[in-house]
Amino acid sequence: MSFIVAIDGPAGTGKGTLAGILAKKYNLVNIDTGATYRCVTLEMLNKNIKLDDEEKIAQILKTIKIEMSNENGKQKVLLNGEDVTEKIRGKEVSENVSQVSSIKQIRLALSGLQRKMAQGKDVIMEGRDIGTVVFPTADIKIYLDADVEERARRRLKQNEEKGIQMSYEEILENIKMRDKNDKEKEFGALKVAPGATVIDTTNMTIKQVEQEISKIIDKKLKQKKKEAKIYAVRPETTWKKIERAVIKKLIYWFYRILFRIEKINEENIPLDEPCIVCANHINYWDAVGLVVTSKRRIRFIAKEDLFNNGFLNWIAHVFDVIPIKRGMRDLDSMKTCLKALKNGETLGIFPEGTRKGLAKGAKVQNGAAYMAIKTKVKVVPVGIQGNFKPFTKVKLNYGKPLDFTKLDSKNPEKDNLEQATKEIMDNIVMLTKQEK
């Protein structure tokens, strides 16, 4: 799993310098996206290609080769094998790069290239639309800003160090023009990405900004390390099987005695094919009751918070509970669920999403319907009757499997999801009231 740090912001805010420092500090691959646009700009200037010549632009995008490396702590950029590190920072390129980077055809091509360059790596990327277009799901999104006059002074100092001759007035005008072009782009406009941390660097030193971003990275890395442990699947060893069998037997008899638990029509769960068991969610006891009393091994989906408790974390990994981040699209969890179904396993899901969700007026979740349509597996509705109060009777009423194969698995659109979700919940509600 890769780790992505996206830094956006206008020219002269210190993005490039900070990306280099942070890359070295956290052992991240530094991909300078601005340099990729400058390379295309330089190539167009070299070949005298006009901004509206789509055919020739398409041609150079097919053949252009951009390479980046670090030598003695400094970035080296190669364009078609030639070292252009200094050339792409020249006056002519700087005056034209904003217009070139506004061309949708170029942005699409280079966004794809940038994603490919980052694939499977821990990277830091800086540019104008990294957090909004290239990596909208980046682990960390930073937006650096500063007064335009301060940014012009910084760029002047950089140019002087590199021997590039441009006056302060030229640089200031150039930055103002670039800001305007970048913010008014039809595609990939400069703006603050959703969820990004905005840092005004006007009165900050590079060291201060580095420390501010480092705090954010350190916190996220700690969180990622914790998540890695949560999402890791414990290997299916003999000892794990023994643990599961013993725990299941002990809790089963506990439920039989304390809740006088009874199963009705459990034969409705298919034993030779994958399925999804969906039930109403009464309290913390119901998922455990379904797992320990079922003839089939059921892998339930549970909120990530459950794994924060050491004992529950151990139990969850023994029974291969699938963690999910609530309130967001958890793609990792969804992939795990789909893989489990394809492997012939049984999943347990509470469509209400929370305890007594229907009574609270919570929106019913369509995850079970989506997976059923996507994988063509059946859904077994379960109506849990009772409240799990000590020495009262609890019934697990299993309904007939629901088959959604008639719905389009390639495109489970909103209407299909709503229809399937409603059918699942209607059956669950019916089973909670059914007398037997």
N, C-alpha and C positions, 0 to 999 in steps of 0.2 A: 504494500500500500504506500503510495507516494505522499510526500508532504510538500504542500505548495504555499509559498509566501508571495502574495501579489502586492506590489507597490505602485500606485498610480499617482499622478499629479502633473502639473505643468512644468515647463522647462525651468531649470535653475533652482529646484527645491532640494537638491541633494540626493535624488533617487539613485543615480548611478553610483555615487560615492558610497552611500549607505548599503546598497546592494552588495558591493564588493567587500565591505567590512563585515557585514553580517554573513555573507557566504563563507568567508574564511573562518569566522567565529563558530558557526554552526555546521560547518562542513556541507554546505549546500552548493548545488550547481548554479552558477550565476548566468542567467540567460538575458542578455541585454536586447530587448525587443526593439528599442529605438535604433540600435545599430543595424538591425535587419532592414528597417525602412530606409535608413541612410544608404545601405548597400544598394537597394533597388533604385534609389534616387541617383546615386553615382553612376550606376549602370545605364540608366535612362539618359543622363547627361552625356556620358561617354559615347553613346550610340545615337545621340540627338533625337530621341524619341519624345514626341509631344504628349501632353497630358491626356488628350482625347483620342490617341491612337490605340484603341483597344486591342487590335490584332497584334501589333508589335509588342505591346505590354504583355499580352498573353504568352507570346513566344518567349520573351526573356524569363517569365515566371516559370516556364517549363524547364529551362536550361540553367538558370542561375544556381550557383552553389555558394552557400554562405557557411563559414566555419568560424567557431570561436574557441579560444583557449586562454589560459592564464599562464603568463611567463614572468617569474620573479614578482608575483603579486599584481602584475599589470595585465589588463585584457588585450588580447591580440585578435584582430578581425581579418579574416581572409575572404576575399571576393574572387570566386573562380580561380583560387590558388594564389592570388596576389595579396600581399599585406597592405590593407587599406585603412589601418587603424587611425592614421592621421588624416588621410584624405577625406574620410567621411565626416570629419569634424570641421572641414573647411567652410569658407564663407559661402561659396556657390551651393553646396549641398544644404547648408543650414537655411538658406533663403528659399529652397525649393522643397525640402522634406515634408513640411506640413501639407502642402498641396498634393504631393505624391501619396502621402499616407491617408489622404481623404478619399482616394479612389477605392470604391467598394471592391472592385475586382482584385486589387492588391491586398487590401485588408483581409479579405476572405482567404486568399492564398497564404499569406504570412501567418494568420491566426492558426491555420492548420499546421503550418511548419513549426510554429512555436509550441503547439500542443505535442507534436511528434518529438520535438527536441526534449520535452520534459517527461515524456512517457516513462513510467516506472522509476522515476528518480525523485530525490528530495531536492527541490529547486527554489530559487528566489528569482522572481521576474519583476522587472520594472518597465513602466510604459505609460500609456494614456488610457487603455481600456482592458487591462489585464483582469481586474476584478469584476468588470461588467460584461466583457465579451469572451476573452480567451479562457479565463478560469473563473466563472461566476460562483463556483463551489469551492474556491480556494480555502485552505484551512485558516489562513490569516489574510485579511485585506486591510491595507494601509493606504490612506490618501494624504500625501504631503502637499502643503501649500505654503506660500510666502508672498510678501508684497512684491510687485513687479520690479520696483526699483532695486530692491535687495537681490532679487534673482539676476538682474542685469549685471550688478556689481560682481556677483559670484561667477557668472559666465565670463566676464572680462578677465578676472583673475585666472580662471582655468585656461583661457586662450593665451594669455601672456606666458603662462608656464609651458604651454605647448608650442609657443612661437607663432601663434595664429594672429595676424594683424587685423583687428576690427576695433573701431572706436566704441566707447560706452554708448553714445547716441545711436549708432548702428545696431548694436546688440539690443538696446532697449526697444527700439522700433521693431526689430525682428521678433523679439519675444512677444510684444503686444499683438503683432500680426498673427503669430503662431497660436497664441491663446485664443484669439477670435476664430481662427480657422478650426482649431481643435474642438472648441465648444459648439461650433455650428455644423459639424460633420453630420452627414445623413446617416452614416454607419460608423459605430465605434467612437462616438463623441466623448470628449473628456467630461466626466462627471463623477460624483462620489458614488461608489458601488454600495448597494444595500448591505448593511452590516459592517461597513468599513469604519476603521478608527481614523478620524481626521486629526492631523497634527500640523499646527502652524509653526513653521521653522524659522520665521522671520528673525526672532530674537534668541534663537537657540544655536548652540554650537553643534557641530557634527557629533561630538561625543555625547551631548545631552540627548539628541534625537536617537542615537544608537541605543542609549540606555533605556529610553522610553519604549522603543520597539522591542528591545531584548526582553523587557518585562512581559510583553504580550506573547512573544515566542516561547519563553520559558513556561509560562502558564499553559499554553496550548500543548507543548510537548509533554508536560506532565499529565495533562488530560488524555492525550493520545496514548501514552504509555499505559494508563489505567484502562482505557477502552480496549487496547490490544489484549489485555488480560481477560477482560470481560467477554470479548467476542471470540477468544480462542476456544476451540472445541477440544475437550479432553479426549485423548485417544481411547478407543474402545478396548481396554485390556481386560484380562480375566478378573483382576482385582476390582475393577470398576463394575463389572457385571455382578460380582458378589455383593458389593456395597449396595447397588441398586436393588437387587433381589431382597436383601435383608431389610433395607429401609422400607421398601414397598410392602413387605409382609407385615412389618410392625405397625405401620401407619394404617394399613388396611383393617387390621383387627381393632385398632383404636377407633376408626370411623364406624365399624360395625357395632361396637359397644356404645360409644358416646352418642352417635347420631342415628343408630339403627338404619344405616344406609341400605337402600334397596334399588336394584337395577331393573328397569322395565324395557323389554324388547332390545336388549343389547345386541341381539343377532343382526340388527340392522347395520351394524358396523361391518363392512366387508373385511375379511381376513386376508385376502389374497391380492389386494390392490391398494394404492395410495388413496387417502381421503382426507377431508378437513372436517374436524368435529367442531361445531359451533354451538355455544350454549349461552344462556342468560347468566349475567355476572352478579351474584348476590353479595359475596364477601371474599375474604382471603382464603376461606376453606374450600371453595367450590372447585378450583382448578386441581388442587391436591386430590380431592375426592374422585374426580374424573380419571386422573392419572393412575392412582393406586388400585382402583376397582376395575379398570378396563383390562380385557384380555389382550388388547393390542397395546403396544408401546406408543404413547402419545407425547409428542414434543410440543409443549405449549410456548406461546409467544408472550413475553412479559416485559414490563417497562424496565429500562436500564437501571433505575434506582434500586431495584430489588437486589442487584449484585453488589451494592455498597456495604451490605451486611455480610461479615465474614462467613457465618454459618449458612445463611441462605445462598451465598455465592457458591459454597461447596456443594450444597444440595442441588442447586440449579445446574452445575456442571456435571454432576452424577447423572442427572436426568436429561441432559442436553437441552435445557431450556434456551430458547432463542431470544436474546435481548433486542429491544427496540427503543429508539429514541422517540418519545412522545412529542406531538405537536409539530412534527416535521417529516419530510419524506426521507425515511431511512433506507437508502438503497442497499447498504450492506446487509441489513436484516432481510430485506425483500429477496435478495439473491440467495441467501441461506435457505429461506423458506422454499423458494422455487426449486433449488437443488435437492432439498429433502424430499419434496413431492416426486421429482423425477427419479429419485432413488427408491421410490416405493414406500416412503414413510407416511405416518399419520401426524397431522398438525392439529393443535388445539388453539382455537381463537375465540375471544369474546368480542363479537361485533359491536357491542355497546361501547367498548373502549375503556370504560370505567365502571366501578361498582354501582349497581342500580342506575345505570345510565338512562334507561327509558323513563324511570320515575323522575330523574333530574332534568329530563328534557334534552339530554345530550344528543348530538348528532351521531347517528349510527355510522360506523366506519365501513368502507367498501373493500377493505383489503382482502377479506375471505372471498368475496365475489370475484374480485380481479384475478386472484390466483386460481380459483376454480375454472374460470373461463380460459385463462391463459394456458393452463396445464391439462384441461379437460378431465379433471378429477371430480368426484362426487362430494357433495357436502352432506354430512349427517347432522341434522339439527337435534339439539338436546334441550328438553325443558326441565330445569331443576326446580323441584317442588319442595318447599321447606325453607327454614332459615338458619340451620346449623346451630340451633341452641341445644345445649347438652340434654341428652335423653329425649329429644323429640325426633320424629321420623323425617328422613330426607329421602326423596325419590329422584332417581336419574332416569328420565323418560326419553328414550331414544326414538327418533322418528325415522321414516323411510328416507333413504338417500335421495338427494336432489341432484338432478342431472342437467347441467347447463351447456352440454356439448352443442346444442342447437344454436347457441349464440356464437358470434364471430370471435375466435380466439386471437386472430391477427390484429384486430382492432377493437378491443373491449371499450367501446365508447360510453359516454355518460349515461345514455338511455339504457344500455345493456346492464351496466353496473347498478343503476338504480333499480331496475327490474329484478335482477338477481338478489340484491341486498334485501329488497322488500320481501321477496319470497322466503328468504332464509329467516328473517325476523318474524314474519307472520307465522311460520311453522314453529319457531321457538316459543312464541307467545301462546300458540294453540296447545303445545305440549305441556306448558306450565299449568294449564287449566284442565287438561284432560284427566278425567277420572278413570281409575282402573282398580 
